Amino acid sequence: MWERGFGVVPVVDRDGRVLGMITDRDICMAASTKGLRVEELLVRSIMTMPPNNCHPDYPISGVLRVIREGRIRRVPIVEGDGRVAGISSMTNVPIETNRDRTRGAQQIGAGAMIATLATICEYQMRSAVEA
């Protein structure tokens, strides 16, 4: 993850079906709170499961809804057979929307992006205060 600049990696079974997601933050927090070295951690003990996911044909507004409802920043895009087709995030949604202004502008507005970010940030702030 460090060498390739990935903040998240889907955890898949032998057939490529999504079992969960693991982030660089998950790894750091688990190592810190469990008092273990990263090499001692087991993926299954810290991954998020089951993952919220979207289908490749979801509209951008649907992806934002899944992100907002799950209070997550990244969501796997999963084919009908459960195999990973990609990952969408709060970073690439506005980038892709800006690239394809005609399609993207019809699907979401600035208000939807702001509401989604506010939901995620509010949840993370509340979780940090409660911890």
N, CA, C and O atoms as a DFTB+ gen file, in Angstrom:
524 C
 N C O
     1  1       0.821      -1.181       0.000
     2  2       0.000       0.000       0.000
     3  2       0.871       1.252       0.000
     4  3       0.609       2.203      -0.738
     5  1       1.890       1.243       0.821
     6  2       2.778       2.405       0.927
     7  2       3.508       2.657      -0.383
     8  3       3.554       3.785      -0.874
     9  1       4.077       1.598      -0.945
    10  2       4.874       1.733      -2.167
    11  2       4.050       2.180      -3.366
    12  3       4.568       2.872      -4.242
    13  1       2.792       1.803      -3.423
    14  2       1.962       2.136      -4.584
    15  2       0.987       3.276      -4.336
    16  3       0.255       3.675      -5.242
    17  1       0.971       3.807      -3.111
    18  2       0.108       4.936      -2.800
    19  2      -1.362       4.595      -2.670
    20  3      -2.220       5.439      -2.928
    21  1      -1.667       3.352      -2.268
    22  2      -3.055       2.947      -2.073
    23  2      -3.465       3.237      -0.640
    24  3      -2.733       2.906       0.293
    25  1      -4.624       3.849      -0.456
    26  2      -5.146       4.080       0.883
    27  2      -6.096       2.983       1.315
    28  3      -6.426       2.859       2.494
    29  1      -6.534       2.185       0.349
    30  2      -7.489       1.112       0.624
    31  2      -7.243      -0.041      -0.349
    32  3      -6.834       0.160      -1.492
    33  1      -7.503      -1.247       0.138
    34  2      -7.367      -2.437      -0.695
    35  2      -8.570      -3.338      -0.406
    36  3      -8.886      -3.603       0.754
    37  1      -9.236      -3.805      -1.461
    38  2     -10.312      -4.770      -1.210
    39  2      -9.706      -6.115      -0.825
    40  3      -8.685      -6.528      -1.377
    41  1     -10.332      -6.780       0.108
    42  2      -9.928      -8.124       0.497
    43  2     -10.853      -9.067      -0.256
    44  3     -12.075      -8.967      -0.147
    45  1     -10.267      -9.983      -1.019
    46  2     -11.064     -10.875      -1.866
    47  2     -10.761     -12.335      -1.554
    48  3      -9.713     -12.668      -1.002
    49  1     -11.706     -13.194      -1.921
    50  2     -11.460     -14.627      -1.783
    51  2     -10.703     -15.131      -3.008
    52  3     -10.315     -14.336      -3.865
    53  1     -10.493     -16.423      -3.097
    54  2      -9.722     -17.004      -4.211
    55  2     -10.356     -16.750      -5.575
    56  3      -9.670     -16.765      -6.597
    57  1     -11.665     -16.517      -5.587
    58  2     -12.367     -16.270      -6.842
    59  2     -12.495     -14.786      -7.159
    60  3     -13.133     -14.414      -8.145
    61  1     -11.892     -13.936      -6.329
    62  2     -11.938     -12.500      -6.575
    63  2     -13.185     -11.806      -6.063
    64  3     -13.431     -10.649      -6.405
    65  1     -13.985     -12.499      -5.240
    66  2     -15.192     -11.887      -4.666
    67  2     -14.824     -11.105      -3.408
    68  3     -14.015     -11.550      -2.594
    69  1     -15.426      -9.949      -3.271
    70  2     -15.101      -9.056      -2.153
    71  2     -15.585      -9.641      -0.827
    72  3     -16.746     -10.019      -0.675
    73  1     -14.656      -9.702       0.122
    74  2     -14.980     -10.126       1.486
    75  2     -15.013      -8.930       2.425
    76  3     -15.753      -8.919       3.409
    77  1     -14.213      -7.935       2.114
    78  2     -14.104      -6.768       2.978
    79  2     -13.173      -5.738       2.366
    80  3     -12.712      -5.875       1.233
    81  1     -12.914      -4.710       3.146
    82  2     -12.003      -3.640       2.728
    83  2     -11.056      -3.369       3.897
    84  3     -11.428      -3.510       5.061
    85  1      -9.834      -2.980       3.565
    86  2      -8.874      -2.613       4.602
    87  2      -8.175      -1.330       4.165
    88  3      -7.760      -1.193       3.015
    89  1      -8.055      -0.400       5.099
    90  2      -7.415       0.874       4.803
    91  2      -6.094       0.994       5.535
    92  3      -5.819       0.262       6.486
    93  1      -5.283       1.932       5.074
    94  2      -4.027       2.201       5.768
    95  2      -4.308       2.662       7.193
    96  3      -3.550       2.346       8.110
    97  1      -5.382       3.401       7.379
    98  2      -5.759       3.864       8.715
    99  2      -6.155       2.681       9.601
   100  3      -5.781       2.642      10.773
   101  1      -6.905       1.718       9.060
   102  2      -7.270       0.512       9.810
   103  2      -6.016      -0.177      10.353
   104  3      -5.965      -0.588      11.512
   105  1      -5.019      -0.289       9.496
   106  2      -3.774      -0.967       9.878
   107  2      -3.064      -0.208      10.991
   108  3      -2.647      -0.799      11.987
   109  1      -2.930       1.090      10.819
   110  2      -2.237       1.913      11.827
   111  2      -2.967       1.906      13.166
   112  3      -2.345       1.768      14.220
   113  1      -4.290       2.055      13.118
   114  2      -5.070       2.080      14.362
   115  2      -5.021       0.723      15.059
   116  3      -4.910       0.663      16.283
   117  1      -5.102      -0.354      14.302
   118  2      -5.042      -1.685      14.909
   119  2      -3.686      -1.931      15.551
   120  3      -3.611      -2.452      16.664
   121  1      -2.630      -1.569      14.870
   122  2      -1.295      -1.758      15.435
   123  2      -1.146      -0.955      16.726
   124  3      -0.604      -1.447      17.715
   125  1      -1.629       0.272      16.703
   126  2      -1.508       1.140      17.869
   127  2      -2.353       0.645      19.045
   128  3      -1.860       0.544      20.169
   129  1      -3.614       0.341      18.787
   130  2      -4.508      -0.042      19.878
   131  2      -4.261      -1.455      20.395
   132  3      -4.558      -1.747      21.554
   133  1      -3.727      -2.329      19.559
   134  2      -3.469      -3.703      19.979
   135  2      -2.031      -3.900      20.459
   136  3      -1.670      -4.960      20.972
   137  1      -1.219      -2.854      20.279
   138  2       0.172      -2.963      20.702
   139  2       0.965      -3.988      19.911
   140  3       1.864      -4.636      20.447
   141  1       0.630      -4.134      18.633
   142  2       1.310      -5.113      17.781
   143  2       2.057      -4.419      16.659
   144  3       1.750      -3.284      16.295
   145  1       3.044      -5.119      16.116
   146  2       3.703      -4.625      14.906
   147  2       2.797      -4.954      13.719
   148  3       2.017      -5.904      13.771
   149  1       2.904      -4.177      12.673
   150  2       2.070      -4.384      11.486
   151  2       2.191      -5.821      10.990
   152  3       1.197      -6.419      10.576
   153  1       3.390      -6.376      11.029
   154  2       3.619      -7.738      10.543
   155  2       2.859      -8.784      11.353
   156  3       2.656      -9.904      10.884
   157  1       2.439      -8.428      12.560
   158  2       1.744      -9.372      13.426
   159  2       0.218      -9.334      13.258
   160  3      -0.484     -10.195      13.788
   161  1      -0.284      -8.358      12.538
   162  2      -1.722      -8.196      12.370
   163  2      -2.274      -9.174      11.333
   164  3      -1.601      -9.503      10.357
   165  1      -3.485      -9.626      11.553
   166  2      -4.174     -10.469      10.580
   167  2      -5.211      -9.612       9.869
   168  3      -5.974      -8.891      10.512
   169  1      -5.240      -9.688       8.557
   170  2      -6.179      -8.891       7.757
   171  2      -7.602      -9.124       8.229
   172  3      -8.355      -8.168       8.416
   173  1      -7.982     -10.376       8.423
   174  2      -9.369     -10.676       8.799
   175  2      -9.777     -10.043      10.123
   176  3     -10.965      -9.836      10.369
   177  1      -8.807      -9.734      10.976
   178  2      -9.155      -9.150      12.273
   179  2      -9.375      -7.639      12.213
   180  3      -9.909      -7.055      13.156
   181  1      -8.967      -7.003      11.114
   182  2      -9.130      -5.545      11.056
   183  2      -9.874      -5.036       9.828
   184  3     -10.160      -3.842       9.742
   185  1     -10.196      -5.908       8.879
   186  2     -10.903      -5.435       7.688
   187  2     -12.355      -5.119       8.034
   188  3     -12.913      -5.649       8.995
   189  1     -12.944      -4.254       7.237
   190  2     -14.355      -3.927       7.365
   191  2     -15.133      -4.951       6.568
   192  3     -14.859      -5.154       5.385
   193  1     -16.107      -5.605       7.202
   194  2     -16.904      -6.583       6.504
   195  2     -18.330      -6.551       7.017
   196  3     -18.515      -6.199       8.181
   197  1     -19.318      -6.878       6.272
   198  2     -19.215      -6.973       4.826
   199  2     -19.096      -5.571       4.235
   200  3     -19.596      -4.609       4.818
   201  1     -18.453      -5.451       3.106
   202  2     -18.281      -4.112       2.542
   203  2     -19.565      -3.596       1.908
   204  3     -20.349      -4.359       1.345
   205  1     -19.762      -2.304       2.010
   206  2     -20.803      -1.662       1.212
   207  2     -20.257      -1.680      -0.203
   208  3     -19.055      -1.493      -0.393
   209  1     -21.095      -1.898      -1.196
   210  2     -20.575      -1.899      -2.556
   211  2     -21.599      -1.371      -3.542
   212  3     -22.776      -1.216      -3.218
   213  1     -21.135      -1.102      -4.738
   214  2     -21.968      -0.609      -5.829
   215  2     -21.716      -1.465      -7.061
   216  3     -20.686      -2.132      -7.163
   217  1     -22.636      -1.444      -7.969
   218  2     -22.527      -2.134      -9.244
   219  2     -21.966      -1.141     -10.264
   220  3     -22.194       0.060     -10.118
   221  1     -21.250      -1.591     -11.275
   222  2     -20.700      -0.670     -12.277
   223  2     -21.741       0.219     -12.962
   224  3     -21.402       1.298     -13.450
   225  1     -22.984      -0.213     -13.003
   226  2     -24.029       0.574     -13.661
   227  2     -24.724       1.577     -12.736
   228  3     -25.628       2.288     -13.175
   229  1     -24.314       1.647     -11.458
   230  2     -24.926       2.615     -10.543
   231  2     -24.685       4.023     -11.065
   232  3     -23.610       4.312     -11.592
   233  1     -25.669       4.901     -10.925
   234  2     -25.412       6.310     -11.238
   235  2     -24.533       6.898     -10.125
   236  3     -24.473       6.351      -9.024
   237  1     -23.871       7.982     -10.411
   238  2     -23.007       8.614      -9.407
   239  2     -23.802       8.944      -8.152
   240  3     -23.289       8.812      -7.041
   241  1     -25.041       9.368      -8.318
   242  2     -25.871       9.684      -7.147
   243  2     -26.071       8.442      -6.274
   244  3     -26.156       8.562      -5.051
   245  1     -26.146       7.260      -6.875
   246  2     -26.264       6.019      -6.119
   247  2     -24.998       5.698      -5.350
   248  3     -25.054       5.224      -4.215
   249  1     -23.860       5.957      -5.969
   250  2     -22.578       5.751      -5.293
   251  2     -22.495       6.672      -4.076
   252  3     -22.092       6.243      -2.995
   253  1     -22.876       7.941      -4.257
   254  2     -22.855       8.884      -3.132
   255  2     -23.800       8.446      -2.018
   256  3     -23.480       8.601      -0.839
   257  1     -24.951       7.904      -2.377
   258  2     -25.896       7.428      -1.364
   259  2     -25.278       6.300      -0.538
   260  3     -25.386       6.293       0.688
   261  1     -24.629       5.346      -1.213
   262  2     -23.981       4.232      -0.512
   263  2     -22.870       4.760       0.393
   264  3     -22.736       4.317       1.534
   265  1     -22.081       5.695      -0.106
   266  2     -21.009       6.299       0.689
   267  2     -21.590       7.008       1.907
   268  3     -21.101       6.843       3.024
   269  1     -22.635       7.794       1.680
   270  2     -23.261       8.564       2.767
   271  2     -23.882       7.633       3.806
   272  3     -23.653       7.802       5.004
   273  1     -24.665       6.654       3.357
   274  2     -25.332       5.743       4.293
   275  2     -24.338       4.886       5.066
   276  3     -24.555       4.586       6.240
   277  1     -23.247       4.491       4.410
   278  2     -22.235       3.682       5.077
   279  2     -21.231       4.502       5.867
   280  3     -20.418       3.960       6.617
   281  1     -21.298       5.825       5.688
   282  2     -20.348       6.755       6.328
   283  2     -18.906       6.319       6.058
   284  3     -18.071       6.216       6.957
   285  1     -18.664       6.071       4.773
   286  2     -17.356       5.622       4.323
   287  2     -16.845       6.564       3.244
   288  3     -17.618       7.338       2.679
   289  1     -15.565       6.507       2.958
   290  2     -14.994       7.366       1.916
   291  2     -14.768       6.629       0.604
   292  3     -14.631       7.249      -0.450
   293  1     -14.729       5.295       0.674
   294  2     -14.440       4.495      -0.511
   295  2     -15.387       3.315      -0.562
   296  3     -15.783       2.772       0.469
   297  1     -15.746       2.927      -1.772
   298  2     -16.680       1.809      -1.940
   299  2     -16.226       0.953      -3.117
   300  3     -15.908       1.483      -4.182
   301  1     -16.191      -0.379      -2.934
   302  2     -15.833      -1.226      -4.070
   303  2     -16.959      -1.252      -5.102
   304  3     -18.141      -1.248      -4.760
   305  1     -16.565      -1.278      -6.355
   306  2     -17.508      -1.457      -7.450
   307  2     -17.428      -2.940      -7.797
   308  3     -16.370      -3.442      -8.178
   309  1     -18.551      -3.631      -7.663
   310  2     -18.567      -5.084      -7.738
   311  2     -19.503      -5.555      -8.845
   312  3     -20.644      -5.103      -8.946
   313  1     -19.006      -6.463      -9.665
   314  2     -19.809      -7.072     -10.728
   315  2     -20.888      -7.958     -10.104
   316  3     -20.863      -8.222      -8.902
   317  1     -21.818      -8.409     -10.912
   318  2     -22.899      -9.261     -10.439
   319  2     -22.440     -10.538      -9.769
   320  3     -23.130     -11.064      -8.895
   321  1     -21.273     -11.050     -10.170
   322  2     -20.752     -12.278      -9.570
   323  2     -19.934     -12.019      -8.308
   324  3     -19.352     -12.945      -7.742
   325  1     -19.889     -10.747      -7.860
   326  2     -19.173     -10.404      -6.633
   327  2     -17.717     -10.045      -6.823
   328  3     -17.030      -9.733      -5.851
   329  1     -17.231     -10.081      -8.048
   330  2     -15.825      -9.754      -8.315
   331  2     -15.628      -8.244      -8.396
   332  3     -16.484      -7.510      -8.889
   333  1     -14.486      -7.807      -7.903
   334  2     -14.167      -6.379      -7.890
   335  2     -13.896      -5.878      -9.306
   336  3     -13.107      -6.461     -10.049
   337  1     -14.567      -4.784      -9.662
   338  2     -14.337      -4.133     -10.950
   339  2     -13.557      -2.846     -10.751
   340  3     -12.960      -2.328     -11.694
   341  1     -13.558      -2.323      -9.518
   342  2     -12.851      -1.083      -9.222
   343  2     -13.237      -0.565      -7.855
   344  3     -13.911      -1.247      -7.083
   345  1     -12.803       0.652      -7.564
   346  2     -13.135       1.315      -6.305
   347  2     -13.500       2.753      -6.635
   348  3     -12.825       3.409      -7.428
   349  1     -14.569       3.234      -6.024
   350  2     -14.946       4.638      -6.171
   351  2     -14.752       5.309      -4.819
   352  3     -14.859       4.665      -3.776
   353  1     -14.470       6.590      -4.845
   354  2     -14.199       7.283      -3.592
   355  2     -14.684       8.718      -3.625
   356  3     -15.084       9.238      -4.667
   357  1     -14.641       9.340      -2.472
   358  2     -14.997      10.758      -2.373
   359  2     -13.983      11.612      -3.121
   360  3     -14.234      12.795      -3.349
   361  1     -12.869      11.056      -3.500
   362  2     -11.881      11.787      -4.288
   363  2     -12.220      11.723      -5.769
   364  3     -12.209      12.749      -6.448
   365  1     -12.523      10.530      -6.282
   366  2     -12.719      10.433      -7.722
   367  2     -14.124      10.784      -8.191
   368  3     -14.311      11.040      -9.380
   369  1     -15.127      10.809      -7.305
   370  2     -16.468      11.193      -7.740
   371  2     -16.482      12.612      -8.310
   372  3     -16.967      12.800      -9.425
   373  1     -15.964      13.632      -7.585
   374  2     -15.983      14.968      -8.191
   375  2     -15.065      15.096      -9.401
   376  3     -15.362      15.856     -10.323
   377  1     -13.953      14.363      -9.410
   378  2     -13.042      14.419     -10.558
   379  2     -13.737      13.876     -11.798
   380  3     -13.713      14.507     -12.855
   381  1     -14.357      12.705     -11.670
   382  2     -15.047      12.110     -12.812
   383  2     -16.263      12.934     -13.229
   384  3     -16.550      13.055     -14.420
   385  1     -16.974      13.494     -12.266
   386  2     -18.125      14.339     -12.579
   387  2     -17.681      15.563     -13.355
   388  3     -18.350      15.980     -14.301
   389  1     -16.555      16.140     -12.960
   390  2     -16.031      17.319     -13.647
   391  2     -15.586      16.967     -15.064
   392  3     -15.766      17.768     -15.982
   393  1     -15.009      15.782     -15.256
   394  2     -14.576      15.349     -16.586
   395  2     -15.756      15.179     -17.530
   396  3     -15.690      15.545     -18.703
   397  1     -16.823      14.626     -17.007
   398  2     -18.003      14.365     -17.827
   399  2     -19.133      15.253     -17.321
   400  3     -20.095      14.773     -16.721
   401  1     -19.006      16.538     -17.565
   402  2     -19.938      17.513     -16.995
   403  2     -21.380      17.288     -17.414
   404  3     -22.288      17.500     -16.611
   405  1     -21.612      16.868     -18.639
   406  2     -23.001      16.708     -19.081
   407  2     -23.685      15.582     -18.325
   408  3     -24.792      15.759     -17.817
   409  1     -23.043      14.434     -18.245
   410  2     -23.646      13.305     -17.537
   411  2     -23.596      13.519     -16.029
   412  3     -24.597      13.334     -15.337
   413  1     -22.433      13.908     -15.524
   414  2     -22.247      14.082     -14.088
   415  2     -23.105      15.184     -13.504
   416  3     -23.666      15.027     -12.419
   417  1     -23.215      16.302     -14.214
   418  2     -24.004      17.426     -13.720
   419  2     -25.473      17.056     -13.616
   420  3     -26.191      17.589     -12.769
   421  1     -25.922      16.155     -14.462
   422  2     -27.319      15.733     -14.391
   423  2     -27.551      14.794     -13.211
   424  3     -28.661      14.715     -12.687
   425  1     -26.521      14.094     -12.801
   426  2     -26.693      13.100     -11.752
   427  2     -26.551      13.667     -10.343
   428  3     -27.287      13.264      -9.442
   429  1     -25.629      14.583     -10.145
   430  2     -25.418      15.128      -8.810
   431  2     -25.161      16.618      -8.896
   432  3     -24.801      17.150      -9.945
   433  1     -25.351      17.261      -7.793
   434  2     -25.019      18.666      -7.692
   435  2     -24.048      18.868      -6.546
   436  3     -23.704      17.923      -5.835
   437  1     -23.615      20.091      -6.372
   438  2     -22.690      20.406      -5.282
   439  2     -23.320      20.074      -3.935
   440  3     -22.627      19.651      -3.010
   441  1     -24.630      20.265      -3.824
   442  2     -25.310      19.982      -2.560
   443  2     -25.190      18.528      -2.142
   444  3     -25.025      18.233      -0.959
   445  1     -25.272      17.613      -3.106
   446  2     -25.146      16.186      -2.792
   447  2     -23.738      15.859      -2.317
   448  3     -23.564      15.076      -1.383
   449  1     -22.734      16.450      -2.952
   450  2     -21.351      16.224      -2.520
   451  2     -21.137      16.767      -1.106
   452  3     -20.533      16.106      -0.262
   453  1     -21.639      17.976      -0.860
   454  2     -21.465      18.597       0.456
   455  2     -22.188      17.783       1.526
   456  3     -21.638      17.554       2.603
   457  1     -23.402      17.349       1.245
   458  2     -24.154      16.543       2.213
   459  2     -23.430      15.237       2.521
   460  3     -23.383      14.804       3.673
   461  1     -22.867      14.613       1.494
   462  2     -22.146      13.353       1.692
   463  2     -20.897      13.578       2.538
   464  3     -20.646      12.834       3.485
   465  1     -20.120      14.594       2.201
   466  2     -18.923      14.904       2.995
   467  2     -19.279      15.257       4.427
   468  3     -18.607      14.823       5.362
   469  1     -20.333      16.042       4.605
   470  2     -20.745      16.429       5.958
   471  2     -21.134      15.214       6.784
   472  3     -20.783      15.128       7.961
   473  1     -21.851      14.281       6.187
   474  2     -22.263      13.069       6.893
   475  2     -21.049      12.256       7.329
   476  3     -20.977      11.802       8.471
   477  1     -20.105      12.078       6.423
   478  2     -18.902      11.303       6.743
   479  2     -18.088      11.996       7.822
   480  3     -17.681      11.365       8.798
   481  1     -17.849      13.277       7.656
   482  2     -17.019      14.022       8.607
   483  2     -17.673      14.102       9.982
   484  3     -16.992      13.971      10.999
   485  1     -18.995      14.316      10.021
   486  2     -19.707      14.381      11.292
   487  2     -19.576      13.061      12.035
   488  3     -19.323      13.047      13.239
   489  1     -19.746      11.958      11.327
   490  2     -19.632      10.630      11.931
   491  2     -18.217      10.412      12.471
   492  3     -18.052       9.910      13.583
   493  1     -17.201      10.783      11.697
   494  2     -15.823      10.589      12.136
   495  2     -15.481      11.471      13.329
   496  3     -14.770      11.043      14.237
   497  1     -15.985      12.699      13.329
   498  2     -15.732      13.592      14.469
   499  2     -16.397      13.045      15.729
   500  3     -15.789      13.030      16.799
   501  1     -17.641      12.596      15.603
   502  2     -18.365      12.060      16.743
   503  2     -17.665      10.805      17.255
   504  3     -17.529      10.633      18.467
   505  1     -17.222       9.936      16.369
   506  2     -16.523       8.711      16.765
   507  2     -15.230       9.019      17.490
   508  3     -14.886       8.340      18.458
   509  1     -14.498      10.046      17.032
   510  2     -13.236      10.425      17.663
   511  2     -13.470      10.978      19.064
   512  3     -12.690      10.703      19.976
   513  1     -14.521      11.742      19.241
   514  2     -14.827      12.335      20.554
   515  2     -15.257      11.258      21.520
   516  3     -14.901      11.313      22.698
   517  1     -16.017      10.273      21.054
   518  2     -16.510       9.203      21.915
   519  2     -15.411       8.237      22.327
   520  3     -15.527       7.562      23.350
   521  1     -14.342       8.167      21.534
   522  2     -13.255       7.215      21.801
   523  2     -12.417       7.590      22.967
   524  3     -11.470       6.879      23.301
